[in-house]
Amino acid sequence: MPVTRESVRRKRHAVAAGRRVRMLSMTMSPFPLNTERCRAAGRGFRRLMISIGAGCLLACGLLRAEPLPTPVPEHPYLAFSRKNMERLQARVSDDPHLRTLSESLLAEADRLRREAEKRKERPHRNRDALQVLAFARAMTGDDRYGEALIEWMKAFEFGGKNEEPLRRRNPPWHTGLGAGEACAAFGQAYDAIDDLLTPELRRTFARRLAEEGIIPVLNDWVDGAERIHALDTMGHNWWSALVFEAGVGAIAILREDPRAAGWVARVRDAEAEWLQYAGSVLETKPPSFDENGGFYESIGYADFAMRSHLPFRLAWRDAFGAPPPEYPVLAKIGSFFAHAAYPRDAGQPWSLNFGDSNFATSSGVGTVVLLWGLGYRDDAVRWYLRQYLEHEDAAAKPSKSGRMGSTLEWLLHGPSRRELEAGGKTPNLPLSAIYPSMGWVMMRSSWEPDATLLALKSGFTWNHSHADAGSFMLFHRGRYLLIDSGKCGYADPAYDRYYRQSIAHNVVLFDGRAENPEDTYYGSQHPGQVLHLLDDGGLRYVLADATGPTEATFVRNFRSFLWVDGVVLVIDDLKAYEPGRFEWLLHYRGEGRQRGLDFEVNEDGVRVKVRPLFPQTLPDGGFAADFPECTQLVEKTGLADYDSGQEVPFAAFVAPGEQRRVKFVTAIVPLDGPDDEGPAIERFETKDVNGVRITREGRVTEIWLNLLADGRIRHRNANLVHDGWETDAYLTVITRRASGSAADTDAIERLMVIDGSYLRREGKIVLDSLSKVYLVARRSSDGFDVKLDGQPVINAWLRSAAKPARLVVDGEEAPVEYDAARSLFVVRRRSR
């Protein structure tokens, strides 16, 4: 073809168009391309198609990639930047605790430096080694640490756990857990020693980080051209563990790889999707986060997920000098870990071990340290970290997870002793907390060490969240007494056969079953609920609805927890599809044995009594076979926490005979010393009432369970007449002085009404509310303190012989509206 002016013009236009396409592919498309596959399929054509697609989406307004802030122009700009290390050096010189942590890491760095020569022949995946040597070089300026780090980086292998079996799946998975952490560790190390790298080595390390580390992760988990996973494929922690830490690696090579900016932008945008994932009805998956800051899988996996996520936010801040996008849930996570902690005098706090977690070793300390580094420093965060600082073995040990070790996390991002001591002695949180969308509730006697902590769960079953709807645990006087059975290794057949199933938890079984055993794999389509938390100090209530997860077994499965001045009443309202045997399970630590009417658990002299009250008590005297009408104690055998080879006993309280409907009322009494036997507890009953009377320190509290209000009648109200009182409440709780008259409506010092609209006696109204309420009202010297829950709009009238001088509703002052003719004042709730 002859060369003409027109052919030259067309060629120039084609070259220019190709250049623009390449630029679009680097700046607009956040996804990497597998080099080998591109060569095989035609790299230019594929990039052109992706670029044209991205351009069309941008033009249509469907894809709006926010530009990244300008990064710091010179390495190092991440955790080991000169600015960060100068600040750390000043803090270390001023704080003995931080100095101890620094010295321990430098000692480890010396060991790793001596071992560096071996790395030339022996590949490794020691991510901690990269971090520790990078820290040592940045902290001391000693190039010997940097030279050793280079040798470790040359021998470093990217990838994660169990990748060989993952590759055998269809389609094959190319990355397992740990692959993202490898990107973050290598990227932080690369950034820290940029000045020691030759141009060739710099290119080699950046290329390896991109091709061997970041791209395989993004291809599996992010890139629409290659991706095989959705956000929630593997539970709710895998995506965080892989993608966010790959994002840290991408931030580390922003200056070296023009594709990195697109990768970082994609991870940034996906952060909002992960933090606000709302679950899936069709796939039977729950939201990741509760609106109050909890993470549904467990304490251990909450820490795992957040310790993978937060380093991306820290890297973003360090690289760009500006905070990343803000999300409200992040400010609540510290208080979640605080509410789930049990502080002890004898050592580091324990944590609730619902699901796959360890009560003694799982914690959120790593997450909360990173939150501190990001500026989340409220009283709950200070209090929580102080519990660990006071027991330094928890903070100063090497990494146990393979990510930035706990020692290094605390050094780089955590507080000094002086900063923590500036806070108060308590976390400035209420004694009770509810996490409604994940189904957790915590109630404690105080925030002091070795107090009493009751926790319960009725939420979603799937994966790391066990079949434990309605289960509870109790800590008391520094002991974990009433327990969750825990877990074992995931490859152990006992993991799903026992530990994840209902039998391993403190729940009620009907003919040996509760939840469908398949729910641990497929998920519970109808999760449990926790509702109507009321806390008035000595009187607390919450309702656990476990009907949904156990619907294959129970028509009705409600469990109320009523904490009355140190006595916890567990009230089970149960109905099955046909008559059968009901068993109330109790897992415990220590020694358990029957003493009279009680089953007593004793560990090292710390005791709790468990007394079945309804449907019947335990037999007290003679052989159990002589009392078939009583509740029977049966010893069963389970498996020890983290040791499926060790059998342990647990108890079952078996209701007499075969029934279709039963009420269990069980008193749990934590005891305060060797001579403490707790308050006097009596049971009483009528045709329509199961009643309990508790007498302690000159006061009497009566509890009435209205059997008419258990769903057996419809289109009529549950109108109960009991001992001269009239009410439609499901539960009524009245406290008065022992010397006062039970018939005196003005002798009531404290009143709780659960799902009731009226309470009256002999023409005197004590409660009048058209909407049924969940209410606790306490009389004080100058007025009333009321906690109220129920319908969106409530107008509840309460009795007072004289106009109260003061009214506090749900912690806030309220106007006093008083009807003197009826001796009633009104408590109002308006729809929000």
Helices and strands as residue ranges (DSSP letters): H 5-27, H 35-41, H 43-60, H 82-94, H 96-115, G 116-120, H 127-140, H 143-154, H 163-167, H 179-192, G 194-196, H 199-208, I 209-214, H 215-221, H 238-239, I 240-244, H 245-252, H 260-275, H 299-320, G 328-332, H 333-339, E 341-342, E 350-351, H 365-373, H 379-389, H 406-413, H 417-421, E 432-435, E 440-444, E 453-457, E 471-476, E 479-482, H 494-494, I 495-499, G 502-504, E 508-510, H 519-522, E 529-535, E 539-545, E 554-564, E 567-580, E 582-586, E 591-595, E 598-603, E 606-614, G 624-626, E 632-640, E 643-654, E 659-670, E 680-685, E 689-696, E 699-706, G 707-709, E 720-722, E 725-727, E 731-737, G 745-747, E 750-761, E 764-779, E 783-790, E 794-799, E 806-809, E 812-813, E 818-819, E 824-829
